[in-house]
Amino acid sequence: MISEVFSSIMGEGKYIGRRYIFVRFRGCPLQCIYCDESIKDNIPSRVERSPGSGAFQEYPNIERDLIEIVNNLKTPDLFAVSFTGGEPLLHYKKLREYSEKLQDLGYRTHLESNGLYPERLFFFDYASIDIKLPEHFKGLDEKEYRRIYKLELESIKKLYSMGSDVYGKVVVLENSDPKVVEDVAKDISDIGDITLSIQPVTPIKDIKPVSQGKLLEMMKLCGRYLGNNVMCTPQIHKYLGML
């Protein structure tokens, strides 16, 4: 269920640069062409030995000892504990148990989700919902894409209504259509005062980076609906060589 637990900085999104403890869950029903996390589904479960060391030890009983592990990785600058993946909501019953225990201990929790399971959501202090674009998939028909997109918006709306500090995150490629990204911004603005983080894809395999001009055009178009609630956040942890 959990592949790894470690301490690092949040490398993307609204709280980029903050210190986090990451709890990574295995499994995701989507197959985004830019994703590089699925390879971790097959590694032995592991825990960082000390905060920020990057040195891991195999740990077959993470689920049993998670609260203790988080306590051992806590640092004075800690902002929140992130449940990431994969897709954490595939394991929503245990996820809720962990999140509520950590909140009772004074930790703030942050969900990173693909937004496919709005019916499984509950309160997190922070939440980011990945908003997919058609070009994120190979061979996905329009009807299925619209179904996914509708669930993502429903997840944002539900978290927002619960009082979670939720924001949207959309990965953009060189072939992404700025008008489609603008439509995403409009739909988010219809829900409430919500930030959209535009994330230029980290090049992988044959995927090309988005150009500077196209990225700034997307931000300008989104600003028509979100004002300064639109931001660009590349994956800085990868540029820094961090986890």
Secondary structure, DSSP 4 states (H G I P E B T S, - for coil): -EEEEEEEE--SSTTTT-EEEEEEEP--S---TT---GGGGGSPPEEESSTT---EEE-TTHHHHHHHHHHHH--TTEEEEEEESS-GGGGHHHHHHHHHHHHHTT--EEEEE-S--GGG----SEEEEEPP-GGGSSS--HHHHHHHHHHHHHHHHHHHHHT-EEEEEEEE-TT--HHHHHHHHHHHHHH-S--EEEEEPPP-TTPPPPPHHHHHHHHHHHHHHHTT-EEE---HHHHTT--
